[in-house]
């Protein structure tokens, strides 16, 4: 049986690894390649699993000390990874996603371990659990003949004894890599937690657009009518408020797209309005609804 196909390494993978190692000291290259290959072969990606799946050269303690106390930069490696992705894809628009996740912990001594509200509403967990909150930044790319995937770039742990919240952590992650996207149109995808004026304004100062879900009670207004020249008082800043009755009169569009692992029917309405929480900035608001299994 010909086994060449089972042991051959793609040339692209060799180039990518070589490109990433340019930011590392020469003494760290072998250790980095061993851990990288081991993490790629394991389903979890943990360091212990990566160490056990390969015949490593050194003891496990050596790899632990290299990760914890090695003289190399995580940030430089992440930036090099961003350069590699930008050189590999040919998209006119780059999509970055920011989201937070919770890692359950039982020990109070773990870094950043504190009580968090379990907003995922999982049936096998309590409403409040102990864990570590992580804010992650990822780049969304499309594979050939497949769906979109998110490639993680940076992750930041929210400490338990400081004023650093998730908004500040998200700004820090973007500030670390935003200079690499000069000359590229960037869209930031976030959930409702990050749709705040401070975060959106900081992204606009860098030339990035923000797409996210806002609260259902967000006040949106139309453009004001032009006033007469001799009318007293300052000109109106907002027009009429968009209420559910007014939204129902907008033109609706129905489409089908893959969402949550299956093809779903989506109906939406769109309008350019003024957002009150952004001090009257013009935004495109989209009201959407899914078709349920009962057909409604």
C-alpha positions as CSV (number, residue, x, y, z in Angstrom):
1,X,0.0,0.0,0.0
2,X,1.3,3.5,-0.9
3,X,1.5,5.5,2.3
4,X,3.0,8.7,0.9
5,X,-0.2,10.6,1.3
6,X,-0.5,9.7,5.0
7,X,2.9,11.1,5.9
8,X,3.5,14.0,3.5
9,X,3.4,17.5,5.0
10,X,1.7,20.2,2.9
11,X,4.1,22.8,1.6
12,X,1.8,25.6,2.8
13,X,2.0,24.3,6.4
14,X,5.8,24.3,6.3
15,X,5.8,27.9,5.0
16,X,3.3,29.0,7.6
17,X,5.3,27.6,10.5
18,X,8.5,29.1,9.1
19,X,6.8,32.5,8.8
20,X,5.6,32.3,12.4
21,X,9.0,31.4,13.8
22,X,10.6,34.6,12.5
23,X,9.3,36.4,15.6
24,X,10.9,33.9,18.0
25,X,14.5,33.6,19.4
26,X,16.5,30.8,17.7
27,X,16.6,28.8,20.9
28,X,12.8,28.8,21.1
29,X,12.0,27.6,17.6
30,X,12.3,23.9,18.3
31,X,10.1,24.1,21.4
32,X,7.5,26.1,19.6
33,X,7.3,23.7,16.7
34,X,6.9,20.7,19.0
35,X,4.1,22.3,20.9
36,X,2.4,23.6,17.8
37,X,2.4,20.3,16.0
38,X,1.2,18.5,19.2
39,X,-1.6,21.0,19.7
40,X,-2.7,20.5,16.1
41,X,-2.9,16.7,16.5
42,X,-5.0,16.9,19.7
43,X,-8.7,17.5,19.8
44,X,-8.4,19.8,22.9
45,X,-5.2,21.8,22.2
46,X,-4.1,21.6,25.8
47,X,-0.3,21.7,26.5
48,X,-0.5,18.4,28.5
49,X,-2.2,16.6,25.6
50,X,0.2,18.1,23.1
51,X,3.1,16.8,25.2
52,X,1.7,13.3,25.6
53,X,0.8,12.8,21.9
54,X,4.4,13.3,20.7
55,X,7.8,12.0,21.7
56,X,9.1,15.2,23.0
57,X,12.8,16.0,23.4
58,X,12.7,17.5,26.9
59,X,10.8,17.0,30.1
60,X,7.4,18.5,30.6
61,X,8.8,21.1,33.0
62,X,10.9,22.6,30.3
63,X,7.9,23.4,28.2
64,X,6.0,24.7,31.1
65,X,8.9,27.1,32.0
66,X,9.2,28.2,28.4
67,X,5.5,29.1,28.3
68,X,5.5,30.9,31.7
69,X,9.0,32.5,31.8
70,X,10.4,32.3,28.3
71,X,12.0,35.4,26.8
72,X,9.6,35.7,23.9
73,X,6.5,37.8,23.1
74,X,3.0,36.4,22.8
75,X,2.0,39.7,21.3
76,X,4.6,39.6,18.6
77,X,3.6,36.0,17.7
78,X,-0.1,37.1,17.5
79,X,0.8,40.0,15.2
80,X,2.8,37.7,13.0
81,X,-0.2,35.4,12.8
82,X,-2.4,38.3,11.7
83,X,0.1,39.1,8.9
84,X,0.0,35.5,7.8
85,X,-3.8,35.5,7.6
86,X,-3.9,38.8,5.7
87,X,-1.4,37.5,3.2
88,X,-3.3,34.3,2.7
89,X,-6.8,35.7,2.2
90,X,-8.0,38.0,-0.6
91,X,-11.1,39.6,1.0
92,X,-12.0,43.2,0.5
93,X,-13.5,43.4,4.0
94,X,-12.0,41.9,7.1
95,X,-14.4,40.7,9.9
96,X,-13.2,40.6,13.5
97,X,-15.3,39.1,16.3
98,X,-15.1,39.8,20.0
99,X,-16.7,37.6,22.5
100,X,-16.3,36.5,26.1
101,X,-16.4,33.0,27.6
102,X,-16.4,31.5,31.1
103,X,-14.1,28.8,32.2
104,X,-15.4,27.0,35.3
105,X,-13.1,26.8,38.3
106,X,-13.5,25.3,41.8
107,X,-10.5,27.0,43.4
108,X,-10.5,30.5,44.7
109,X,-6.7,30.7,44.2
110,X,-6.9,30.5,40.4
111,X,-6.0,33.7,38.6
112,X,-9.1,35.9,38.0
113,X,-11.4,33.3,39.8
114,X,-14.6,34.9,41.0
115,X,-18.4,34.5,40.9
116,X,-20.0,35.1,37.6
117,X,-23.5,35.1,36.3
118,X,-24.0,32.2,34.0
119,X,-26.0,34.0,31.3
120,X,-26.0,31.0,29.0
121,X,-28.9,29.6,31.0
122,X,-27.5,26.0,30.8
123,X,-29.8,23.6,32.6
124,X,-27.1,21.7,34.3
125,X,-25.5,24.8,35.9
126,X,-26.5,27.2,38.6
127,X,-27.3,30.8,37.8
128,X,-24.1,32.0,39.5
129,X,-20.9,30.0,39.2
130,X,-17.2,30.4,40.0
131,X,-14.9,30.7,37.0
132,X,-12.5,32.8,34.9
133,X,-13.9,35.3,32.4
134,X,-11.9,35.5,29.1
135,X,-12.4,38.0,26.3
136,X,-11.2,36.8,22.9
137,X,-10.5,38.4,19.6
138,X,-10.9,36.3,16.4
139,X,-10.7,36.9,12.6
140,X,-13.5,35.3,10.5
141,X,-12.3,33.8,7.2
142,X,-14.0,31.6,4.7
143,X,-12.6,28.2,3.8
144,X,-12.7,27.0,0.2
145,X,-16.0,25.3,-0.4
146,X,-17.0,25.5,3.2
147,X,-18.5,27.7,5.8
148,X,-16.9,30.6,7.7
149,X,-14.5,29.8,10.5
150,X,-13.1,32.0,13.3
151,X,-9.4,32.0,13.9
152,X,-8.5,33.1,17.4
153,X,-5.9,35.9,17.6
154,X,-5.6,37.0,21.2
155,X,-7.3,36.3,24.5
156,X,-7.3,38.4,27.7
157,X,-8.1,37.2,31.2
158,X,-10.3,39.6,33.2
159,X,-8.6,40.0,36.6
160,X,-10.7,39.8,39.8
161,X,-8.9,42.7,41.7
162,X,-9.0,45.7,39.3
163,X,-11.3,48.0,37.3
164,X,-10.5,46.2,34.0
165,X,-13.8,45.1,32.6
166,X,-14.8,43.4,29.4
167,X,-15.1,46.7,27.5
168,X,-11.6,47.7,28.4
169,X,-10.3,44.3,27.6
170,X,-11.9,44.4,24.2
171,X,-10.3,47.8,23.5
172,X,-7.0,46.5,24.6
173,X,-7.2,43.6,22.2
174,X,-8.1,45.8,19.2
175,X,-5.4,48.3,20.1
176,X,-2.8,45.6,20.0
177,X,-3.4,44.7,16.3
178,X,-5.3,47.6,14.7
179,X,-2.2,49.0,13.0
180,X,-1.9,45.9,10.9
181,X,-5.2,46.6,9.2
182,X,-4.3,50.0,7.7
183,X,-5.8,50.3,4.2
184,X,-8.3,47.5,4.9
185,X,-12.0,47.8,5.6
186,X,-12.7,46.2,9.0
187,X,-16.0,45.3,10.6
188,X,-16.2,44.4,14.3
189,X,-18.8,41.8,15.2
190,X,-19.9,41.9,18.9
191,X,-22.9,41.0,21.0
192,X,-25.1,43.2,23.0
193,X,-22.7,43.6,25.9
194,X,-20.2,45.6,23.8
195,X,-22.7,47.8,22.0
196,X,-21.9,50.8,24.2
197,X,-21.0,54.3,23.2
198,X,-17.5,54.2,24.6
199,X,-16.5,51.1,22.6
200,X,-18.2,52.1,19.4
201,X,-16.6,55.5,19.4
202,X,-13.2,54.1,20.0
203,X,-13.6,51.8,17.0
204,X,-14.8,54.6,14.8
205,X,-11.7,56.6,15.7
206,X,-9.6,53.7,14.2
207,X,-11.8,53.6,11.1
208,X,-13.6,50.4,12.0
209,X,-17.3,49.7,11.6
210,X,-19.2,47.9,14.3
211,X,-22.1,45.4,13.9
212,X,-23.9,44.1,16.9
213,X,-27.2,43.5,18.6
214,X,-28.6,46.3,20.8
215,X,-31.3,46.2,23.4
216,X,-34.9,46.0,22.3
217,X,-35.7,49.3,24.1
218,X,-32.9,51.2,22.3
219,X,-34.3,54.6,21.2
220,X,-34.1,55.2,17.5
221,X,-35.3,58.2,15.6
222,X,-35.7,59.4,12.1
223,X,-34.2,62.4,10.5
224,X,-35.9,65.7,11.6
225,X,-37.9,67.7,9.2
226,X,-36.4,70.9,7.9
227,X,-37.5,73.9,9.9
228,X,-38.5,77.3,8.5
229,X,-35.8,79.9,8.6
230,X,-37.7,82.3,10.9
231,X,-38.7,79.6,13.4
232,X,-37.6,80.3,16.9
233,X,-35.3,78.0,18.9
234,X,-32.6,75.7,17.9
235,X,-33.2,73.2,15.1
236,X,-34.5,69.8,16.0
237,X,-31.9,67.0,16.4
238,X,-34.2,64.0,16.2
239,X,-37.3,63.2,14.2
240,X,-40.1,60.9,15.0
241,X,-39.4,57.9,17.2
242,X,-39.4,54.4,15.7
243,X,-42.1,52.5,17.5
244,X,-43.3,48.9,16.7
245,X,-46.2,50.2,14.7
246,X,-43.9,52.4,12.6
247,X,-41.4,49.6,12.1
248,X,-44.3,47.3,10.9
249,X,-44.8,49.7,7.9
250,X,-41.3,49.3,6.7
251,X,-40.6,47.2,3.6
252,X,-39.8,43.6,4.7
253,X,-37.4,41.2,2.9
254,X,-37.5,37.4,3.3
255,X,-34.4,35.3,2.6
256,X,-32.9,32.0,3.5
257,X,-29.4,31.5,4.9
258,X,-27.4,29.0,7.0
259,X,-27.7,29.9,10.6
260,X,-27.0,27.9,13.8
261,X,-26.0,24.8,11.8
262,X,-29.0,24.6,9.4
263,X,-30.8,26.5,6.7
264,X,-33.3,29.0,8.2
265,X,-35.8,31.4,6.8
266,X,-35.2,35.0,7.9
267,X,-37.4,38.1,7.5
268,X,-36.0,41.5,8.2
269,X,-36.6,45.3,7.8
270,X,-33.9,47.9,7.5
271,X,-33.7,51.6,7.9
272,X,-31.1,54.3,8.4
273,X,-31.9,56.1,11.7
274,X,-30.4,58.1,14.5
275,X,-29.3,56.3,17.6
276,X,-29.9,58.2,20.9
277,X,-27.2,56.3,22.8
278,X,-24.7,57.4,20.1
279,X,-25.6,61.1,20.4
280,X,-27.6,61.1,17.2
281,X,-25.2,59.3,15.0
282,X,-26.7,57.8,11.8
283,X,-26.7,54.0,11.9
284,X,-28.4,51.2,9.9
285,X,-30.9,49.4,12.1
286,X,-32.1,46.0,11.1
287,X,-35.1,44.3,12.7
288,X,-35.2,40.6,12.0
289,X,-37.2,37.5,13.0
290,X,-36.8,33.8,12.4
291,X,-39.4,31.4,11.1
292,X,-40.2,28.8,13.7
293,X,-40.7,25.1,13.2
294,X,-44.4,25.6,13.4
295,X,-44.3,27.9,10.4
296,X,-44.9,31.2,12.1
